[in-house]
Amino acid sequence: LRESERREAVAKVAEARALVESAQVKSRDEVRRALLDLESARANLIKADEQLKLARESMTLVQAGFDAGAATYLEVSDARLGLFGAEMGKLTEGLGAQLAALKLAKALGEFEPR
């Protein structure tokens, strides 16, 4: 009976080690994915910021053209719409970057949502 108990205990230890190893692999993978997502989100934010700068410049140029009589009101409206879209894009990407940072903090065990 002792030998069977010993084998059972050895099997339980092996199972526990396998569970710990699996949890460690899962945790490392989650952190790795969160880091990649954060890098991607930051790159998207930089791109959105560049697009916003271009949209502002375009709006300035079109408005100057309109004031000089060289651009139509439709072109001004189109530039405003482009500027609005770029502003929304930057806000969206900014929120995405913040969310990615929170996901990384959670993966690292530094953030526990309530």
Secondary structure as UniProt FT lines:
FT   HELIX           2..67
FT   TURN            68..69
FT   HELIX           73..107
FT   TURN            108..109
//
